[in-house]
Amino acid sequence: MDGYFITFEGGEGAGKSTILQAIYEKLRKEGYEVLATREPGGIEIAEQIRKVILDPENRQMEERTEALLYAAARRQHLVEKVLPALKEGKVVLCDRFIDSSLAYQGHARGLGMDEVFSINQFAIGECMPDLTLFFDISPEKGLDRIRRNKDRERNRLDLEEARFHEQVYEAYHILLKKFPERISAVNADQSLEAVEAQAFTHIISYLNE
């Protein structure tokens, strides 16, 4: 692969989606060929799976079913959109990838990170991100942002109890320690401009290495 696969991770309300779009525009101005996408979603089939996973009415969804649906959406998105862009030499910015499944389903749902990684290894093969930015903000502050943002979509995960989101946050810190060569933390408890600047510095430094 000649391109660069950069993923944005974090709990609910971390602001990663907003920052991703800003970074996308900045990189384009710098002359990079960039693709911005998201998970679950990014292509028609995966967007349909996204609706099922995140529908607030689907509260009865079992944990393994949820993990498998994420992996299925990931596979289709990867082969249809991400891999072709990487082969074209583009910088791919993706809102969530495998680390989300490890944090949400593996740790917070209690399925086990190793078990969820195995499911996803079947889906992604050897394709792991080159760089992952973890947008670090406490669950309390992230969820408060969601409550105050009337334009944000409300999904099934927003209905989870505080303990679930605390476990997601805990999981990301486990992953940060486990993959320090790939995952970099960004202090998301700052102004939007400061978070954007820090994230952009991480990415540009990586691309210029």
Backbone hydrogen bonds in HBPLUS format (Angstrom, degrees):
<---DONOR---> <-ACCEPTOR-->    atom                        ^
c    i                          cat <-CA-CA->   ^        H-A-AA   ^      H-
h    n   atom  resd res      DA  || num        DHA   H-A  angle D-A-AA Bond
n    s   type  num  typ     dist DA aas  dist angle  dist       angle   num
A0003-GLY N   A0086-LEU O   3.04 MM  83  4.32 126.6  2.33 129.9 137.9     1
A0004-TYR N   A0090-LYS O   3.09 MM  86  6.54 150.6  2.17 135.0 141.9     2
A0092-VAL N   A0004-TYR O   2.75 MM  88  6.07 163.1  1.78 168.8 174.9     3
A0130-ASP N   A0005-PHE O   2.75 MM 125  5.27 150.0  1.84 142.2 152.7     4
A0131-LEU N   A0005-PHE O   3.33 MM 126  6.71 157.9  2.38 149.7 151.7     5
A0006-ILE N   A0092-VAL O   2.83 MM  86  5.95 171.2  1.84 171.1 174.2     6
A0094-CYS N   A0006-ILE O   2.90 MM  88  6.31 160.7  1.94 155.6 161.7     7
A0007-THR N   A0131-LEU O   2.93 MM 124  6.45 155.2  1.99 154.8 160.3     8
A0133-LEU N   A0007-THR O   2.88 MM 126  6.32 163.1  1.90 165.3 166.9     9
A0008-PHE N   A0094-CYS O   2.86 MM  86  6.12 155.6  1.92 160.8 160.5    10
A0096-ARG N   A0008-PHE O   2.90 MM  88  5.45 138.4  2.08 141.2 154.4    11
A0009-GLU N   A0133-LEU O   2.81 MM 124  6.01 167.7  1.82 170.3 168.1    12
A0135-PHE N   A0009-GLU O   2.83 MM 126  6.14 171.7  1.83 156.8 155.5    13
A0014-ALA N   A0011-GLY O   3.29 MM   3  5.69 144.2  2.43 138.4 132.6    14
A0019-ILE N   A0015-GLY O   3.12 MM   4  6.35 164.1  2.14 154.8 159.6    15
A0020-LEU N   A0016-LYS O   2.82 MM   4  5.93 154.4  1.88 148.0 155.4    16
A0021-GLN N   A0017-SER O   3.34 MM   4  6.58 158.1  2.39 143.1 146.6    17
A0022-ALA N   A0018-THR O   3.29 MM   4  6.60 153.9  2.36 143.2 150.3    18
A0023-ILE N   A0019-ILE O   2.86 MM   4  6.11 160.4  1.89 159.2 164.4    19
A0024-TYR N   A0020-LEU O   2.87 MM   4  6.04 154.0  1.94 148.3 156.1    20
A0025-GLU N   A0021-GLN O   3.17 MM   4  6.44 157.5  2.23 143.9 147.8    21
A0026-LYS N   A0022-ALA O   3.07 MM   4  6.34 156.3  2.13 145.0 151.8    22
A0027-LEU N   A0023-ILE O   2.87 MM   4  6.07 166.1  1.89 157.9 160.6    23
A0028-ARG N   A0024-TYR O   3.11 MM   4  6.30 155.0  2.17 144.8 151.7    24
A0029-LYS N   A0025-GLU O   3.10 MM   4  6.37 153.6  2.18 144.4 151.1    25
A0030-GLU N   A0026-LYS O   3.03 MM   4  6.35 134.0  2.25 139.2 152.3    26
A0030-GLU N   A0027-LEU O   3.05 MM   3  4.88 126.2  2.35  90.4 105.2    27
A0032-TYR N   A0027-LEU O   3.03 MM   5  5.54 160.2  2.07 154.7 148.5    28
A0031-GLY N   A0028-ARG O   2.97 MM   3  5.12 156.0  2.03 103.6 111.0    29
A0091-VAL N   A0033-GLU O   2.81 MM  58  6.17 168.1  1.82 160.7 162.8    30
A0035-LEU N   A0091-VAL O   2.87 MM  56  6.20 157.8  1.92 153.8 155.1    31
A0093-LEU N   A0035-LEU O   2.76 MM  58  6.06 169.9  1.77 171.3 174.8    32
A0037-THR N   A0093-LEU O   2.93 MM  56  6.29 155.0  1.99 167.3 171.4    33
A0095-ASP N   A0037-THR O   2.99 MM  58  6.30 162.8  2.02 135.3 139.1    34
A0039-GLU N   A0095-ASP O   2.90 MM  56  5.96 149.4  1.99 159.5 151.7    35
A0047-GLU N   A0043-ILE O   2.83 MM   4  5.98 149.6  1.93 158.9 169.1    36
A0048-GLN N   A0044-GLU O   3.05 MM   4  6.33 147.8  2.15 148.8 156.8    37
A0049-ILE N   A0045-ILE O   3.10 MM   4  6.49 153.2  2.17 146.4 153.7    38
A0050-ARG N   A0046-ALA O   2.85 MM   4  6.07 149.2  1.95 141.8 151.0    39
A0051-LYS N   A0047-GLU O   3.12 MM   4  6.41 150.3  2.22 142.8 148.5    40
A0052-VAL N   A0048-GLN O   3.41 MM   4  6.79 152.1  2.50 141.8 147.9    41
A0052-VAL N   A0049-ILE O   3.10 MM   3  5.21 118.5  2.49  98.3 112.8    42
A0053-ILE N   A0049-ILE O   2.98 MM   4  6.28 166.2  1.99 158.9 162.2    43
A0054-LEU N   A0050-ARG O   2.91 MM   4  5.99 173.8  1.91 159.9 161.4    44
A0055-ASP N   A0051-LYS O   3.08 MM   4  5.65 122.5  2.42 134.2 143.6    45
A0156-ARG N   A0054-LEU O   2.90 MM 102  4.91 145.5  2.02 122.1 131.6    46
A0058-ASN N   A0055-ASP O   2.90 MM   3  5.58 162.3  1.93 123.6 129.3    47
A0061-MET N   A0058-ASN O   3.26 MM   3  5.79 167.5  2.28 118.1 119.7    48
A0066-GLU N   A0062-GLU O   2.98 MM   4  6.27 159.2  2.02 156.8 163.0    49
A0067-ALA N   A0063-GLU O   3.00 MM   4  6.33 159.9  2.04 148.8 153.9    50
A0068-LEU N   A0064-ARG O   2.91 MM   4  6.08 159.3  1.96 149.8 155.0    51
A0069-LEU N   A0065-THR O   2.94 MM   4  6.15 153.5  2.01 150.4 157.7    52
A0070-TYR N   A0066-GLU O   3.06 MM   4  6.34 159.7  2.10 152.3 157.2    53
A0071-ALA N   A0067-ALA O   3.08 MM   4  6.31 159.5  2.12 144.4 150.1    54
A0072-ALA N   A0068-LEU O   2.90 MM   4  6.10 153.4  1.97 146.2 153.5    55
A0073-ALA N   A0069-LEU O   2.97 MM   4  6.20 165.9  1.99 152.4 155.5    56
A0074-ARG N   A0070-TYR O   2.89 MM   4  6.05 155.0  1.95 147.0 154.9    57
A0075-ARG N   A0071-ALA O   2.95 MM   4  6.18 156.1  2.01 147.5 152.7    58
A0076-GLN N   A0072-ALA O   3.23 MM   4  6.50 170.4  2.24 154.9 155.7    59
A0077-HIS N   A0073-ALA O   3.04 MM   4  6.13 165.1  2.06 151.4 156.0    60
A0078-LEU N   A0074-ARG O   2.87 MM   4  5.94 155.0  1.93 148.4 155.6    61
A0079-VAL N   A0075-ARG O   3.05 MM   4  6.30 172.2  2.06 160.2 159.6    62
A0080-GLU N   A0076-GLN O   2.98 MM   4  5.89 151.6  2.07 144.5 153.0    63
A0081-LYS N   A0077-HIS O   2.92 MM   4  5.56 149.4  2.01 138.3 145.3    64
A0082-VAL N   A0077-HIS O   3.24 MM   5  6.60 160.6  2.28 144.2 150.1    65
A0083-LEU N   A0078-LEU O   2.86 MM   5  5.77 174.2  1.86 158.2 160.1    66
A0085-ALA N   A0081-LYS O   3.36 MM   4  6.39 154.6  2.43 138.6 145.4    67
A0086-LEU N   A0082-VAL O   2.97 MM   4  6.27 155.7  2.03 155.9 163.4    68
A0087-LYS N   A0083-LEU O   2.94 MM   4  6.16 155.8  2.00 151.7 158.3    69
A0088-GLU N   A0084-PRO O   3.12 MM   4  6.36 131.4  2.37 135.3 147.6    70
A0088-GLU N   A0085-ALA O   3.12 MM   3  5.04 131.1  2.37  92.1 105.5    71
A0090-LYS N   A0085-ALA O   3.07 MM   5  5.54 164.0  2.09 154.6 150.1    72
A0089-GLY N   A0086-LEU O   2.93 MM   3  5.04 157.7  1.98 105.1 111.5    73
A0100-SER N   A0097-PHE O   3.08 MM   3  5.82 144.6  2.21 121.5 129.6    74
A0101-SER N   A0098-ILE O   3.04 MM   3  5.33 119.0  2.42 103.3 117.4    75
A0102-LEU N   A0098-ILE O   3.09 MM   4  6.48 156.7  2.15 152.3 159.3    76
A0103-ALA N   A0099-ASP O   2.93 MM   4  6.09 153.6  2.00 144.7 151.5    77
A0104-TYR N   A0100-SER O   2.77 MM   4  5.83 172.8  1.78 158.2 159.9    78
A0105-GLN N   A0101-SER O   2.98 MM   4  5.23 130.5  2.23 122.8 136.8    79
A0106-GLY N   A0101-SER O   2.92 MM   5  6.28 158.9  1.96 154.9 160.3    80
A0107-HIS N   A0102-LEU O   2.99 MM   5  6.36 130.5  2.24 140.4 153.5    81
A0108-ALA N   A0103-ALA O   2.98 MM   5  6.26 169.9  1.99 153.9 157.1    82
A0109-ARG N   A0104-TYR O   2.88 MM   5  6.19 126.6  2.17 139.2 155.4    83
A0111-LEU N   A0105-GLN O   3.28 MM   6  6.14 160.0  2.32 156.8 155.4    84
A0112-GLY N   A0106-GLY O   2.66 MM   6  4.33 150.7  1.75 139.1 131.7    85
A0110-GLY N   A0107-HIS O   3.16 MM   3  4.97 135.0  2.38  91.7 104.6    86
A0116-VAL N   A0112-GLY O   3.06 MM   4  6.27 164.3  2.09 153.9 158.0    87
A0117-PHE N   A0113-MET O   2.82 MM   4  5.95 149.1  1.92 145.8 155.2    88
A0118-SER N   A0114-ASP O   3.01 MM   4  6.25 148.0  2.12 142.7 150.4    89
A0119-ILE N   A0115-GLU O   3.22 MM   4  6.60 155.1  2.29 145.9 151.3    90
A0120-ASN N   A0116-VAL O   3.09 MM   4  6.32 158.9  2.13 146.0 151.5    91
A0121-GLN N   A0117-PHE O   2.74 MM   4  5.92 137.9  1.91 145.5 158.0    92
A0122-PHE N   A0118-SER O   3.37 MM   4  6.61 151.3  2.46 144.2 148.7    93
A0124-ILE N   A0120-ASN O   2.80 MM   4  6.05 155.6  1.86 157.7 162.9    94
A0125-GLY N   A0121-GLN O   2.84 MM   4  5.23 143.8  1.97 138.8 144.6    95
A0127-CYS N   A0124-ILE O   3.15 MM   3  5.57 163.9  2.18 133.2 132.9    96
A0132-THR N   A0182-ARG O   2.96 MM  50  5.95 160.9  2.00 150.5 146.3    97
A0184-SER N   A0132-THR O   2.86 MM  52  6.28 160.1  1.90 166.8 172.7    98
A0134-PHE N   A0184-SER O   2.84 MM  50  6.05 166.6  1.86 152.8 157.1    99
A0186-VAL N   A0134-PHE O   2.80 MM  52  5.91 158.2  1.85 160.0 155.9   100
A0136-ASP N   A0186-VAL O   2.83 MM  50  5.83 159.5  1.87 162.5 169.5   101
A0188-ALA N   A0136-ASP O   2.96 MM  52  5.12 148.4  2.07 123.7 130.8   102
A0142-GLY N   A0138-SER O   2.99 MM   4  6.22 161.7  2.02 157.3 163.3   103
A0143-LEU N   A0139-PRO O   2.88 MM   4  5.95 169.0  1.89 153.9 156.3   104
A0144-ASP N   A0140-GLU O   3.04 MM   4  6.15 144.6  2.16 137.9 148.0   105
A0145-ARG N   A0141-LYS O   3.06 MM   4  6.31 146.6  2.17 141.6 149.4   106
A0146-ILE N   A0142-GLY O   3.20 MM   4  6.59 151.1  2.29 142.8 150.3   107
A0147-ARG N   A0143-LEU O   3.04 MM   4  6.35 158.2  2.09 147.2 152.3   108
A0148-ARG N   A0144-ASP O   3.12 MM   4  6.34 144.9  2.24 142.0 150.9   109
A0149-ASN N   A0145-ARG O   2.92 MM   4  6.09 124.7  2.24 141.9 156.9   110
A0149-ASN N   A0146-ILE O   3.15 MM   3  5.09 138.9  2.33  95.8 107.5   111
A0158-ASP N   A0155-ASN O   3.05 MM   3  5.50 136.9  2.24 108.4 119.8   112
A0159-LEU N   A0156-ARG O   3.17 MM   3  5.50 151.1  2.26 104.7 113.1   113
A0160-GLU N   A0157-LEU O   3.19 MM   3  5.47 165.3  2.21 109.2 113.7   114
A0164-PHE N   A0161-GLU O   3.07 MM   3  5.61 131.6  2.31 112.4 123.5   115
A0166-GLU N   A0162-ALA O   2.97 MM   4  6.26 147.3  2.07 149.9 160.2   116
A0167-GLN N   A0163-ARG O   2.99 MM   4  6.24 147.9  2.09 145.2 152.9   117
A0168-VAL N   A0164-PHE O   3.04 MM   4  6.41 146.7  2.16 144.2 153.8   118
A0169-TYR N   A0165-HIS O   3.04 MM   4  6.25 161.2  2.08 144.1 148.5   119
A0170-GLU N   A0166-GLU O   2.93 MM   4  6.16 155.8  1.99 143.0 150.1   120
A0171-ALA N   A0167-GLN O   2.88 MM   4  6.05 152.5  1.96 142.8 150.1   121
A0172-TYR N   A0168-VAL O   3.07 MM   4  6.43 153.6  2.15 151.4 157.2   122
A0173-HIS N   A0169-TYR O   3.32 MM   4  6.66 149.9  2.42 144.7 152.0   123
A0174-ILE N   A0170-GLU O   3.09 MM   4  6.45 142.2  2.23 142.9 153.8   124
A0174-ILE N   A0171-ALA O   3.06 MM   3  4.97 121.3  2.41  93.3 108.7   125
A0175-LEU N   A0171-ALA O   2.93 MM   4  6.27 159.1  1.97 154.1 159.3   126
A0176-LEU N   A0172-TYR O   2.87 MM   4  6.05 147.2  1.97 140.9 150.4   127
A0177-LYS N   A0173-HIS O   3.20 MM   4  6.35 149.9  2.30 136.9 142.8   128
A0178-LYS N   A0174-ILE O   2.95 MM   4  6.19 144.3  2.08 142.4 153.4   129
A0179-PHE N   A0175-LEU O   2.85 MM   4  5.91 152.0  1.93 152.5 157.0   130
A0182-ARG N   A0179-PHE O   3.07 MM   3  5.51 151.1  2.16 111.6 120.0   131
A0183-ILE N   A0179-PHE O   2.87 MM   4  5.89 174.8  1.87 173.0 174.8   132
A0194-ALA N   A0191-SER O   3.10 MM   3  5.23 118.6  2.49  98.7 113.3   133
A0195-VAL N   A0191-SER O   3.01 MM   4  6.31 162.1  2.04 159.0 163.7   134
A0196-GLU N   A0192-LEU O   2.94 MM   4  6.06 164.0  1.97 148.2 153.3   135
A0197-ALA N   A0193-GLU O   3.00 MM   4  6.13 156.0  2.06 141.4 147.8   136
A0198-GLN N   A0194-ALA O   3.03 MM   4  6.21 160.0  2.07 146.5 151.5   137
A0199-ALA N   A0195-VAL O   2.93 MM   4  6.12 166.3  1.95 156.0 159.7   138
A0200-PHE N   A0196-GLU O   2.91 MM   4  6.02 160.9  1.94 149.1 154.7   139
A0201-THR N   A0197-ALA O   3.00 MM   4  6.14 155.0  2.06 144.8 151.3   140
A0202-HIS N   A0198-GLN O   3.13 MM   4  6.43 158.5  2.18 148.1 152.9   141
A0203-ILE N   A0199-ALA O   3.09 MM   4  6.39 162.5  2.13 151.1 155.4   142
A0204-ILE N   A0200-PHE O   2.86 MM   4  6.01 173.2  1.87 158.2 160.2   143
A0205-SER N   A0201-THR O   2.96 MM   4  5.92 158.8  2.00 145.3 151.8   144
A0206-TYR N   A0202-HIS O   3.07 MM   4  6.26 152.9  2.14 140.8 148.2   145
A0207-LEU N   A0203-ILE O   2.88 MM   4  6.16 166.0  1.90 156.1 159.7   146
A0208-ASN N   A0204-ILE O   2.92 MM   4  5.99 144.5  2.05 146.0 154.7   147
A0209-GLU N   A0206-TYR O   3.19 MM   3  5.35 156.1  2.25 104.2 111.5   148
